[in-house]
């Protein structure tokens, strides 16, 4: 496997996919863009990811750029398009189809 291309002249060794990352910055500075780009490259490299999405924007990974063709088949936690929802009357979660 090759390095992950994060930005112009910025690469991350593929071994980095086993680490924990956080993207910090002001609103509108590209945190989500950078994180989803990195996630796409990790998925393309065969790595597994977990997306905690309190604002509901990571569902876009489930679709290609055309907005219709299925993209990555991944569960997303949080947001209005979350794959996981509490079951009625329990604390357990039920997974919905992540490609709808």
N, C-alpha and C positions, 0 to 999 in steps of 0.2 A: 504494500500500500504506500501511497505517497503522502506528502505533507498536506495539511489543510490550508488552503489559500484564504486568509482572513481579509487582507487588504493589499493594496499595492505595496510590494516589497515586505509584506508581513505574512509569515507562514508559521504554522503550529505543527510540531511533530505529531504524527498520527497517534502516538502513544498518549497524547494529551486527552484523547476521548475518554480515558478512565478517570480523569480529574473532575473536580467540581468547579463550575464557573459562575461568576456573577457579573452582570453588566450594570454599572452605576453611572448616573449622569442626570442632567436636567431633562425635563420634558421636551420632546422634540429634537433631541440630539442624536437619534439613530440607534438607541439601545436595542429596540425590537428588531430593526433591520439587521443589525450586526449579529444578534443572537440567532435569528431565523436563518441567516446565511450560513452561520457556523453549524447550525443543526442540520441543514440540508447537506452540507459537505460531510458531516458525520454519518448521516443516513446513507449517503452515496458510498461511503467507505465501508458500510456494513455494520456500523456501530448502532447501539440502541440508545435512545434518548428518552427523557421524561420532561414534558413541558408543563410547568405550573403557570397557568394563564389567568390571573385575576381580572384582566380587562377584556378578554374575549377576542384576541387578534391572532392567536396561533392556529386557529382552524384553517387559515389560508394554506398551511402546509399540506392539507388534505386535497387540495386542488392544484392543477397546473396553472400556468399564467393565463390561459384562456378562460379560467373560471368555471369550466364545465368538466374537462377531463380529470378523472381521479388522479391525485398526486400520491403522497406518502400515506400509507395505511397505518396511522399512529393514533393512539388515544391522547386526548388533550384534557387536562384537569383545569376546570375553572372557566369562567366566562359563559355567555349565553349559548354557545355552541359546544359546550363541554360534552365529552364522551361519557362522563360519569355523573350520575344523579342519585341522590339518596332514595332508597326504596321507601315507599309509604309506610310510616309507623315503625321503621327500624333505623338502626345506625349503619346498616350495611349499604354498599353501593352496588348499583347495577350498571353494566356497560351497555351502551347503545351501539349500534353500527357506526363505526368511525368514518364511514365514507358516504353518509347521507347528506 
